[in-house]
Amino acid sequence: MEFVGRHIMMDATVKDIGRINAIQPIYDYMEELARQLDMTLVYPPIVARFPFAQSELEQFVKKLSEENVKSRTLEFMEETLKRRATEDSGVSGVSIWLESHCTIHTWPEEKFFSLDAYSCKDFDPMVAFELTIKWFNVEYASFVDVERYIGGPCIIKAYEYKDGELKPCEPSISTK
């Protein structure tokens, strides 16, 4: 078996949305993560606020409303558009490393973010975990560490972080 990379994923909720609801803290985090994992930034991180296509969706919803279309789905879409027009509409970031990448997507209205990082260069996943927990003041997290190989199965380690403790758990793997 030949090692070809490490892939980490984290889904987390935070105590305070301050750092997941602004572009600069996400940008700074992505730079710091690259530094701490000894990754080479190809470009500075790209960080932007969602949504990009809000105006098209607004036009669609407005047209349905003008046609007197009534549904719970339409009401939900209208409410979502109102919320997304505020600062609580989420931030996405991508950092391209010479060794691969890191992405983050936030949902401040849910106090939630999702992180994904992969590298063909091995790194200590706990360094990434510790930085992320502290940086974003994480309350709860599901964390997965995957070692990837050519000619052999992946090694998957799953963890749950709650009440300030990280505990190993069994990964849920569907065979569907």
C-alpha positions as CSV (number, residue, x, y, z in Angstrom):
1,M,0.0,0.0,0.0
2,E,1.3,3.4,-0.9
3,F,0.1,6.5,1.1
4,V,-1.5,9.1,-1.2
5,G,-3.0,11.6,1.2
6,R,-4.7,12.6,4.3
7,H,-8.3,13.9,4.2
8,I,-10.0,15.6,7.2
9,M,-13.6,16.7,7.5
10,M,-15.3,18.5,10.3
11,D,-18.9,19.6,10.8
12,A,-19.2,21.8,13.8
13,T,-21.4,24.2,15.8
14,V,-20.1,27.2,17.5
15,K,-20.9,29.1,20.6
16,D,-20.6,32.5,18.9
17,I,-21.0,33.3,15.2
18,G,-18.5,36.1,15.1
19,R,-15.7,34.2,13.5
20,I,-17.9,32.2,11.0
21,N,-19.9,35.3,9.9
22,A,-17.1,37.5,8.7
23,I,-14.6,37.2,5.8
24,Q,-11.4,38.3,7.6
25,P,-11.4,35.7,10.4
26,I,-12.0,32.9,7.8
27,Y,-9.2,34.3,5.6
28,D,-6.8,34.5,8.6
29,Y,-7.7,31.0,9.8
30,M,-7.0,29.6,6.3
31,E,-3.5,31.2,6.3
32,E,-2.8,30.0,9.8
33,L,-3.9,26.5,9.0
34,A,-1.6,26.3,6.0
35,R,1.3,27.7,8.2
36,Q,0.7,25.2,11.1
37,L,0.4,22.2,8.7
38,D,3.4,23.4,6.7
39,M,1.5,23.6,3.5
40,T,2.5,25.9,0.6
41,L,-0.1,28.5,-0.4
42,V,-0.3,28.7,-4.2
43,Y,-2.5,31.8,-3.9
44,P,-3.9,33.7,-0.9
45,P,-7.1,32.2,0.3
46,I,-10.3,33.1,-1.6
47,V,-13.1,34.0,0.8
48,A,-16.5,35.4,-0.1
49,R,-20.0,35.8,1.3
50,F,-22.9,33.7,0.0
51,P,-25.1,34.1,-2.0
52,F,-23.8,34.9,-5.4
53,A,-27.0,34.3,-7.4
54,Q,-29.5,35.8,-4.9
55,S,-30.9,38.3,-7.4
56,E,-31.9,35.5,-9.8
57,L,-33.6,33.5,-7.0
58,E,-35.4,36.7,-5.8
59,Q,-36.7,37.3,-9.3
60,F,-38.0,33.7,-9.5
61,V,-39.7,33.9,-6.1
62,K,-41.2,37.3,-6.9
63,K,-42.7,35.9,-10.2
64,L,-44.3,33.0,-8.3
65,S,-45.7,35.4,-5.7
66,E,-47.1,37.6,-8.5
67,E,-48.8,34.6,-10.0
68,N,-50.5,33.9,-6.6
69,V,-48.7,30.7,-6.1
70,K,-49.1,29.7,-2.5
71,S,-47.1,26.9,-0.9
72,R,-45.0,26.2,2.2
73,T,-42.0,25.9,-0.1
74,L,-42.5,29.3,-1.5
75,E,-43.0,30.8,2.1
76,F,-39.7,29.0,3.1
77,M,-37.9,30.4,0.1
78,E,-39.1,34.0,0.8
79,E,-38.0,33.7,4.5
80,T,-34.7,32.3,3.4
81,L,-34.1,35.2,1.0
82,K,-34.9,37.7,3.7
83,R,-32.4,36.1,6.1
84,R,-29.8,35.8,3.4
85,A,-30.1,39.5,2.6
86,T,-28.7,40.1,6.1
87,E,-25.1,39.6,7.3
88,D,-26.1,36.1,8.5
89,S,-25.9,34.6,5.0
90,G,-22.8,32.5,5.2
91,V,-19.1,32.7,4.2
92,S,-17.2,30.2,2.0
93,G,-13.5,30.0,1.6
94,V,-11.0,28.0,-0.4
95,S,-7.3,27.7,0.1
96,I,-5.2,26.1,-2.7
97,W,-2.1,24.4,-1.4
98,L,0.7,23.2,-3.6
99,E,0.0,19.9,-1.7
100,S,-3.8,20.2,-2.3
101,H,-6.6,22.3,-0.6
102,C,-8.8,23.4,2.2
103,T,-12.4,24.6,2.1
104,I,-14.8,26.0,4.6
105,H,-18.5,26.8,4.3
106,T,-20.5,28.5,7.1
107,W,-24.1,28.8,8.0
108,P,-24.2,31.5,10.7
109,E,-28.0,31.3,11.1
110,E,-27.4,27.7,12.3
111,K,-24.2,28.4,14.2
112,F,-22.6,25.8,11.9
113,F,-19.7,25.3,9.6
114,S,-18.2,22.5,7.5
115,L,-14.5,22.1,6.8
116,D,-12.7,19.9,4.4
117,A,-8.9,19.6,3.9
118,Y,-6.9,17.2,1.8
119,S,-3.2,16.8,1.2
120,C,-0.9,14.3,-0.5
121,K,1.7,15.5,2.0
122,D,1.0,13.9,5.4
123,F,0.2,16.1,8.4
124,D,-0.9,15.8,12.0
125,P,-4.7,15.9,11.9
126,M,-4.8,16.9,15.6
127,V,-2.9,20.1,14.8
128,A,-5.7,21.1,12.4
129,F,-8.4,19.9,14.9
130,E,-7.0,21.9,17.8
131,L,-6.5,25.1,15.8
132,T,-10.1,24.9,14.4
133,I,-11.7,24.2,17.8
134,K,-9.9,27.1,19.4
135,W,-10.2,29.5,16.4
136,F,-13.9,29.2,16.0
137,N,-14.8,28.5,19.7
138,V,-16.5,25.2,18.7
139,E,-19.2,23.8,20.9
140,Y,-19.8,20.5,19.1
141,A,-17.9,18.8,16.2
142,S,-17.9,15.6,14.2
143,F,-14.4,15.1,13.0
144,V,-13.2,12.5,10.5
145,D,-9.6,11.7,9.6
146,V,-9.0,9.5,6.5
147,E,-5.7,8.1,5.4
148,R,-5.8,7.3,1.7
149,Y,-3.8,4.6,-0.1
150,I,-3.1,3.2,-3.5
151,G,-3.6,-0.6,-3.4
152,G,-5.4,-0.8,-0.1
153,P,-8.4,0.4,1.8
154,C,-8.6,3.8,3.5
155,I,-8.1,4.0,7.2
156,I,-10.9,6.0,8.7
157,K,-10.9,7.5,12.2
158,A,-14.0,9.3,13.5
159,Y,-14.3,11.5,16.5
160,E,-16.9,13.5,18.4
161,Y,-16.1,16.6,20.3
162,K,-18.5,17.8,22.9
163,D,-18.3,19.2,26.4
164,G,-14.7,20.1,25.7
165,E,-13.6,16.5,25.1
166,L,-12.6,14.7,21.9
167,K,-13.6,11.0,21.9
168,P,-13.1,8.4,19.2
169,C,-16.3,6.9,17.8
170,E,-17.2,4.4,15.1
171,P,-17.6,5.9,11.6
172,S,-21.0,5.4,10.1
173,I,-20.5,3.8,6.7
174,S,-23.4,3.1,4.4
175,T,-23.2,0.2,2.0
176,K,-26.0,1.5,-0.2
